[in-house]
Amino acid sequence: MNRPIKQLVLLMLCLLVIVSCSGCGVAVQKAKLYKQDFEIKAYSGTTVTENDNFRLDWDDEAKRIVLVDKSNGVCWSTTPEQGLNPGLDEFGYPKNVHPQVTSPIVIEYIDPETQEISLLTASVASIMNDTVSVEEIENGIKATYYFPDAEISVPVEYTLIKNGVNIAIDTENIQEKTYMLWKIKVAPFMCSFANNSDNAYLFVPSGSGALVYKKQESNVALTYSQEVYGTDSGRNLEFEEQATIQNEIRLPVYGAKMGKKALCAIITDGAESASIEVSAGASNIGSTGVSASFEVRGYQWVKVKKGYQKLFSESVTKNKCSVSFYPLYNDDANYVGMAKVYRNYLIEKYNLEKTKEENILALKVIGGSSVKNSFLGIPYDDFYTATTLNDATNIVTELYKTIGEKMAVNLVGFTQGGVDVGKVAGGFKLDSDLGNKSDLEKFITYCKQNGITSFMDFDLVRFNKNGAGLNTLSDKAVTVNGQVVNCYNYNIWSRTRDYDLENYSLVARAKLFDVAEELVKTTNKFKLTGVGLNTLSNYCYSDYSSVESFVKGNMAKDVVKILGDVKKNNTNLAINNANDYAAVFATQIYDVPLQSTGHNLFDYDVPFYEIVFKGYVSMSTPSVNLSANEKETILKAVETGCGLGYTLIKNYDPKLLATAESSFYGSAYSDIKPYIEDAVSQNKDYYNKINGATIKDHIIYENGLRKTVFDNGYSVYVNYGDKREAVDGVSVEALSYKLVKGENAQ
């Protein structure tokens, strides 16, 4: 197909999308019209504002802010030190500074005719053209960067806060004309270090957390990009799902260490629409940095002859995007210090409080699932009872009598249809094959009498059958082109759609509140002391029927309101692999991430997630019995202070392997019981000594040893190596650990 015809086809597709959007209830939020005759305002001063800790200056020549620490004179800026003093090349001439290093923002925009994406740096396309307008605002300064070639303008507000600086963009004030803004990268190299730096690294919150050290320089940058809170579940397309890896970003925080100083960055607004990106080792850039980029426009993939084509929404988001930067020094200039800053942020924002009790053992007991069966060679769907409510009571009773330690139990797949997607929350009814209300009350009563924290899990997000108040198309989330979101189960081995399993929809974002109200009623009806909210805690998705939920917007705000309402009902919450805004409400966090995605840029995994929440929320590992290496999972639990997680069923049948639930294999209680008892028996003394303690420090040694220091005076040394190792006078056998009183044995 030649270029004119290809452009015509793409244009027709775009027009079809726009037409379909206008007829399918998709909200439209057009950006303000770009003004050709914009006025350039100058700021003649230097110091903009100051407080007890910092001073905010404006460098008018470079059009950059400078945060000055008044206690030590250290300066922090959107242009890092290596960008201001690039040094000399091999011939003795000053090195050229890459425009991304000197750019406070970088934008990507779309040609609406071709759907092609282009990139512009503020340094070249705005600052060098003298098209930056500056004005004072309360506690700061606003710089509007005009990009005449793209006919786009972006206002950026720099505000001094108590312990740092906040950089914010209000998307409602973005201007466009012909081209459409897609993405804005904020302060690309504010968190960075020179490529040749020693004692420096980037922190990336992939899964549990990861560190990136300096890389060998090359002509092309090594890059990483991952969406905060995971891939948009509303997009759910095979093209992206094939590349999706477990251990998503659950915390909107990143940073950089540079010797005895560090900078921690927290995405304070618009995290749902953000990605965290790394650029490392490019010789022409000279810096290795981590930053946040924000999508202001959603998109959907459509299949064309040669693959997939992005089709973008006509509308922009209606959400503020902002990042706050906090300097750290000396002993706090590391990922542990960053974790403490982020924990304090959560304490202030969500009133996060310390917990008195942490569970050593956390069980997920699976009820049942639909399976394939046949009669006289004729296939039909059948329901397999893996565990009844009475079975669950017996399992918990047996284990508690043997273990006698604190535990949490979540009943998963006990609503109508079991673990399969059906009516939302299983219609808020018990599956009759698994038991009745009386059986459930016996389970709850036993747990309550013995100090066992119990939950019953409800899927408030996914459904493929009408009922429970969801009966019309308007009850379903929609894509940018007005189509109902269709999600598919994926085969974990081939990473392709499993067409043998029924697809499902996502609850319209506005309807989540109605579903939550029904949950509270059900909690009261069944006299539940706790509920599990697996999907609501880690699904983050768009719904283009409302501008407020474009590009996953306001998901945190919605979930916070729902969880707050549930907690008001005196109900405990089990949260699974939780995003931060859900984790802060949890009584128990199941399946905490113990590692990163394993991206080839990452040098070390670190337990950042666990450092943030240890001592504040009871946490447990992914199911030990389902892990690839049970011994290593238990050692990770010890290193991070997390309880031991297990998934259990009473009855097993090979037919369960063909279901969407991957937890059935290796979960038979009779096989696992002795291993659970051994694991708890061998480690309960350790857990009781660190109960309720927070993590004060964490150290990685080169010989496979790791050390975690708790604030109650205990330290644990964990050896992941294949031979005995010693440090601080403490000797630890291979694949073992040693707990000592004090930060070392001396």
N, C-alpha and C positions, 0 to 999 in steps of 0.2 A: 504494500500500500504506500503510495507516494505521500509526501508530507502534507500538501494541501488537503487531500482527501482524509488523511489521518486526523488532521486538526478539525475538519468538519465533523467527522464522526464523534470525536471527543466533545466538541461543542454541543452536538445534539444530545449526547449523553448527559452533559451538565444541565442543559435546558430541561431534559426529562426529570432530572433530580429536583430542580427548582420547582417545576410544575407539580411534581408529586408531593413535594414538601408543602406547597401551598394548599393542597387538597387533602392532606392527611393529618392536620392538626399539629404540624411541626411549627414551633414558635420561631419568629423571625426577630433578630436583634441586630440590625445593621449598624455598622460602625459610623461615626460621624464623618461627614464629607471633608476630605483634605482641602485645605485652603492654599491656593497658589500664592496669594499675597500675604503670607504670614509675616508677623512682626518679630524681629530679633531684639530681645531685651538682654542687656548686659548686666553683670553683677561686678561692681568695681571693688568690693571689699575682699578681705582674705578670710578672717574668722567669721563664721556664720552664727554659731551659737556654742555654748559650753555648759557643762554641769560640773559636779564635784569631781568626777572621774576622767572625763574626756572633753576634748575640744573638737569641733567639726569645722574644718577649713575648706575653702573652695580654691582650686587652682584654675584660674580662668584661661590660661594659655592652653592647658591640656584638657580643659573641660572635665575635670575629675574632682571628686571629693577626697579629702584626707582626714582620717580619724587619728587624732593625736592623743596618746595616753599621757595624761598629765603627771602620773607618778614616775614615769621613766623616760618620757620623750619619744617612745617608739611610735612610728607612724604606720598606718594601714591605709591602703588605697585600692581603688578599682584597677589602677595600674601598679603592679607589684614592683619591688625594688629592682629585680633583674630587668624589668622593662624600662626603668628610668636610667639605669646604669648598665647597659648591655655589654660593656667591655670592648675589646679590640679583636679584629679578626687576625688571621695568620699573616696578613700583609701590614698590620698595624693601623688599619682604618677602623673607625667605629662600626660596630656591627649594626646591620639593619634590624629594627624592632618590628616583629610581625604585628599587623594591625589588630589581630584578635587580642594580643596582650595589652594593648593600649585602649581597648574599647570597653566602655562601661556596659554596653549591650551589643548583641549581635542578633539580627533578625533574619528569618526565612520567610519568603513570600511566594505567592502562587500567581502564575499567569492564568487567568480564568479561561482563556481560549485553548491553551495547550495542556493545562494542569501541571506544567513544569514548575519545579521549585528552584528558587534562586536564593543566594545568601548575600547579605550586606553587613559590613562592620560599621559601627558608629564612627570609628576612627577615620576611615577613608570616605565614607558616603555622607557623613554629616559634619564631624569636627573639622576636617581639613577643608571643607567647603564653607566653613563658618556659618552653618545653619543650625546652631544650637541657641535656644532662647532660655534665659535663666531668670528666676524670680525667687524671692524669699517666701517661705511658708512658716507655719508655726513649728518651732524647734528644728528648722532645717531649711532645705533649699530644693526647688524643683527645676529640673532641666528638661526641656522638651527637645528631643532629637528629631530633626526633619530629614527625611531621605527623599530628596527631590526626584531622583531617578525612578524611584518606586512609587512616588506620590503617597508616602506613608509618613505619619508622625507618631512618636511614642513619648508620652510624658513620664518622667521618672522622678520620684520623690525620695530624697535622702533625708532621713530624720534621725537626730541624735536620741538615743535611748539611754537608760541608766548605765548599762554596762557594755555599750557598743553602738552600732549603727544599723538602721533598718533601711533597706532599699525596696521601694514599692512601685507598682504600676497598676493604675486603675484602668481596666480594659474599656470602660465606658467612655474614656476620654481619648482613646486611640482614633486617629483619622486615617481614612483610606479614600482612594478614588477608583482607579482602574484595577490595580493589583490588590490582592487580598493577603493580609498578614496571616501567617500560620503559627509561627513560633518565635518566642523571644528568649534569648539566653541572657541571664543576668550576671554581671561581673564575672566573665569567663575565667579570669586568672587571679581573682582576689584571693582564693584559696589555692596556692600553688607554691612550687619551689623550682629553682633553676635545675635544668636537666642533670648537671654534674654535682648536685648537692649530696653530701653525706649527712647522716643523722636527720633524715627528712623522709616523710611519707605522707600519702593521702589516706584519709579514712573514707570508706564507702560503705553505706548501710545495707549492702546486699545480704539478705538472710540475717544471720547473727551479726555480721559485720566483716569487713576485709580491709587489709592494708595494701597500698601500692607504693613500692619503693622506686628509686630511679631505674630507668631502663637504658639499654644501649641505644645511643642515638641513631636515627635512620632518617631517610628523606620523607617518609610517610609516618604520621602519628599513629600510635596504637590507641584505639578508642574503645570506649564502653558506654553504653546507654541503657538505662532500665527505667521503666515507669514507676513512679512512687505508687504504692498500694497495688501494684500488679497491673498486668495488661487489662485494658478496658473490657470487662466481661460482656458488655453490650456489642462490641465489635465482633468478638468470637469467631474469627475467620481462620480457616485451616492454614492459610498462608502464614499467619503470625503464630498460630498455635504450634506449628511444627518447630518453631524456634524457642518456644516458651520452656523455661527451665524452672524447677522448683526453687524455693527460697527467694521469694520476691522481696522487694523493699517494703518493709513494714513501718519504718520510722523515717520521717522527712528531715534528716539531719546529715551533714557531711562536714569535712574539715581537712585541714592540712597542718602538719607539724614541720617546723623549720628550726632545727637546733633547739634552743631553749625558749622558743616561743611557738605559739600555735594559734590557729583561728578556727573557731567552731561556727558553722553556719546552720541555722534552723529555718526551714521553710514555714513561715508563720501564717501565710494566707495562700490559698490556691494550691495546696500540696497535691490535691487529687488530680490536677491538670498538669502536674510537673513531671519531669524526668531528671534523673541525676546522671551527669555525663562526665567522662574522663577523657582527657587528651594527654598522651604521655610520649616522651622521647623524640618528638619531631625536631630535627636539627634546625629547620628554618624558623620554628617558634621559640625554641630555646628554653621553654618552661613546661613543666608537667603540672596540670591543674585539674580540679574538680569543681563543678558548678551545677546550677539548676537552670533548666530551660522550661518554659511554660507554653503549652499549646493554647492559643486563643480561639482556635477553630477546630471543630471535629471533622472526622472523615470516615468514610466507609470504603471498603475495597469492592470493586466490581471486576469480574473476570473478563478479560479481552483476549484477543487471538494469541498474543505472545506472553500471557501471564496475567498479572493483576494490575489494576489502575486505581489510584486513589481518587475518590470523588469527595470534595470538601463541601462543608455546609456553607450556605450563603451567609449565615449569621456568625457573629462572634460571641464569646462567652460574656457573662455579666458578673464576673468575679474579679476581685482584687488579687494580685499576685505580689508576694513580698517575701524577702529573706532578711533575717537578722543575723548580724555577725558579732561574735563575742571573742575578744582577745584572751589568750591564756599564756602563762609564763612558768618557767622553771619546772617544779614537780608536777604542775597541772598541765604542762604543755605536751599532752599525749591523748590517746583515745580514751583513757580512763577519765581524764579531766573533761573531755568533751561529753562523755556519758553523764557525768555529774551535772554539767551545765544543762544538758537536755532533760535530765530527771527533774532538776529544779524548775525548769520551764513547765513540765507537766504538772508538778505540784502546784505551781501558781495558777496555771490555766484551768486545771480540772480538780483541784483540791485533792490530789492523790495523797493518800495516807498510808502509813506503815501498817503491815499486817501483824497480827499476834501469832498466827498459826500458819505453818506451811506443811502441806501434805507430802509425806514420803512416797506415797503410792497414789497414782491416778489411773483409774480404769475406764475404758470405754467398752460397754457391753452392747453388742449388736443384736437387734431383735430378729428381723427377717427380711426376705427379698423375693422379688419375682424371679422365677427360673423357667427355663424351657423344659417341657416334658412332652411325652408322646403316648398316644393310645392307639394300638393297632397301626403304628406307623404314621399316625396323624398328629402333627405337632400342635401343642397348645401351651398357653402361659399358665403357670401354676405358682402358688406362693409357698415358699419354704420357710418353716419355722426353725430358725437357728437357736433362739433363746426365748423362752417364755418369761413372763414377769416372775413367776414362781422359781424358775431356774435362776434368774438374776438374784433373787433373795437368797437362794441356797448357796450360790457362788460367793456372794459377799459375806454370808454367815461363816462359811468354811474358812475363807481367807482371814477374816477378822479374828476368829478364834485362834488361828495359828500365828498370825502376825502381831495382832494387838496394837498396831500403830495407826497413826492418823492417815486417812485415805479419802479420796474423792471418787465418786462413781457417776458416770454419765450414761443414761439409757439412750442409745442412738438407734433409730429405726423401729421404734415401738408404736408410732402413729400409723394410721391407715395406709397400707401399701409398703410398710417397712422403709428401708433405706432408699427405695426407688423414688424418683420424682413423679409425683401425681398431683393431687390437689395441694394447694399451698399449705404447709405445715401439716400434711396428712389429714386435711379437713378438721384439724384440732380434735381428732378422735383417736382413741386407742384402737389398734387392730385387734379384732376379736379373736384371731388365731393365736395371739400372743398373751392374752389375758383380759381381765376386766378391771373396773374401777376398784373393786375390793382387793384384787391382787396387787394393784399399784399402791393402795393405802398400806398394805402389809409391808411392802418394800420400804416405803417412806418412813413408816413407824420404826422399823428395825434400825434403819440408818440413823434416825434422829435419836433413838434411845442409846446408841453406841457412839455418838459423836462423829458419825460418818457423814461427810458432805455429799448430798445426792442431787442429781439434776436429771431432767428429761429434755432431750434435744428436739428442736423444732426448726425446720427449714422455712424461713420467712421470705426467701428470695426467689426460689425456682418453682415452677409449676407447669404442667402440661394438660391438666384436666380442670374443667370449670368446677366451681364450688367454693365454699368458705368465703363467700362474698365477692369472688372474682369470676365474672361471667361474660364480660364484654371485651371488645378489642381495646377500649380505653384503659383497661386494667393492666395492659402489657406495655413494657418499655418499647420505644421505637428508635430506629436508627436515623441518621441524618437525612435519609431520603424518604422518611415517613413509613418505612416498612417495619413490621413487628420484628423485634429481635428474636432470632432463632438460634438457640445454642445446641451444641451437640456434645455428647460424651466422646472422649478420645481414647483410643487404645494406647496405653502407657508404653507399650513396646514399640509400636510402629509410628506413634505420634500422628496418626491419621484418624479421621472420623470413623466411629463405629456405627455403621448404618443398621446394625441389628438392634440397636437400642433407640428408643423414641427420643426425638428432640424435645426441647423445652423452651419456655419463655421466661422472662424475668419480670417480676412485679413492677408495675409503673412506680416510679419513685414517689409520686404523691400518694399512692395507695399504701405504701409501707406503713404509714401511720395508722390506717384502718386495720391492717393486719396485726399491728402491735397491740391495738386495743383489744382485739379478739384474743390475743395471747394472754393478756392480763386476766380476762374473763376465764379462760381455760385454766390458768394457774390457780385461780380461786376455786373453780369447780372441782379440780382434782386434788386440791390442797397440797400443791407442790411447794416444796421449800426452795427449789432451785430449778432454773431452766438453762438449757444449752442452746446457744445460737451460733452454730457452726458457720453457716454461709454469711450471715449478716456481719460477722466479725471480720471477714477477710475478702468479701466481694465488694468491689468498687466499680460502679458502672454508670454509663451515661443514659439519659433518657431525653430525647430531643422533642418531646411534647411540651417541655417547659425550658425556657432559657436559663433558669437557675440551675438546671442539671445537665447543661451542655458540658462535654469533655469531663465527665465524672464530677462536675462541680457540686459543691455543698454536700457530698456524701458524708463527710465527717460530721457536719452540722446535723444532718438528718438522723444519723445513727446515735449521736450523742443524746438527742432529744428522746429517741425511742428507749435507749438503755436507761436513761435517767428516769423515765416513767415506769419502767419495769422495776428498777431498784426501789422506787418509792413504795412499791407493793410489798416491801420486805422480802424480796426474792433474791436468792443468790444467783450468780451468773457464771456459767462455764463458757469460756470464749476459746476459739480454736485458731492457732496460728495467726494471732490477732494483729490488726493494724493498731497503731498507738491509741487512736481515739476510742477503740473498743477495749483495749487492754486495761486502760485506767479504770474501767468499771468492773473488771473481772474479780470474781472470788477465786477462780482457778483458770489459768491459761494452759490449755492443752497444746501439745505439738509445737512448743517453742522452737524456732529455728536454731540448729546447732552448728550450722556452717553456711557459707556463702554459696553463690551459684557455681563457684569454681572457675570463674572466667580466667582466661590465660594471662590477664593483666595482674591478677591478685597474687601477692606473695605469701600472706598469712591470713588465716581466718581468726577473728577475735570475737569474744562473747559480749559484744557491745550491748545487744538486746538484753541479755541477762544482767549486765552491770546496771542498766537503767532500772530494771524492775525487781531485782532480788531484794527481799526484805519488805517490799511494798505489795506484791501480789504473789500468791502461791503459783508456782510454775511446774510443769512436767514436760519431759522429753517426748518426741515422737515415739510411737510404740516400739519398745525394745524388741519384742518378739517379731516385729515386721521389718526390722532394720537389717542392712546387709552385714553388719558386724556388731553383734550384741555387746561384746566386751568393750568395744570402743564407745558405743552409745552410753554405757554405764559410766565409763571414765569421763565422758563429756558431761554427764549429769553431775558427777562429783566436782569437776572443775568449775562448773557454773552454779552449783548449789541447787539445781533443778531436781524435783522429784522424778521417780521412775514411772513412765507411762507404759501401759499395756492395753491391747485390744483383745477381747474375749468373746467366744460364742460357746454354747453348750453342745450343739449338734453340728456336724459337718457333713457335707455331701459334695462330690466333685462338680455337680451342676453349678455350684456357687461361683466357680471360676469364670463362668460365662456372663456374670452379672457386671453392672457398672461399678459396684463396690469392690475395691481391690484389697480390702482388709480381711476377707474371710480366710484366705490361705494362711496357715500357720497360726490360727487363733483358737484352736480347740482347747477349751479350759483344762480338760483332763491331761493333755500333753504339757501344758505350760505351767500348771500349778506348782510343781516342785521347783521350777526355775524362778518363779516369782518369790516363793518362800525363801530360797537361798539368797537371792539378790537383796531382799529386804533385811534378812538376818545378818548378812555380812556388812551391810552399810548403815544400819539404823543408828548405831552409836554416832557415826559421823554426822548424819542428818540432824539428830537431836542436839548436837553441839553447835551447829550453825543455824538452827531454827531462828528465823526472824532477823538474822544478821544481814547487813548490806555488804556489798563488795567495795573495799577500800582501795585495792590496787590489784593489778594483774600484770604478770611478767612472762614473756616468752623467751626461753633459752634455746640456744642453737642445737642442743643435744637431744631434743624431743621432750624435754622437761618444760612444764608450765607451772606457774605458781599463782595462786589466788589468795589474796589477803582479805580477811573479813574484819568488820569493824568491832567485833566482840573479842578480839585478841587471838583468834585462831588463823592459821595459814595452812593451806593444803598444797602439796607438791604432787603433780600428776605426771607420770612417765609413759608416753606413748611409744617409746622406742622398744627395740628388741633386746636390750641389755640393760643391766643395772647402771644407774647414773647417780651422781652426787652433786649437790650445790648447797651453799650456805651451811655446810656441815651435816646436811640431811641426805641420806642414801635411800634411793627408791628403786625397788626391783622393776624389771621390765613389765609393761602393761599392768601397772599397779599405782597406788598412791599412798601418801603418808600425811597424816594430820598432825600438826605440832601446835603447841601453845606459844603464842607470840609470832612475830613476823619471821623469825628464823629460830633454829634450835639452840642458838648460843645464848 
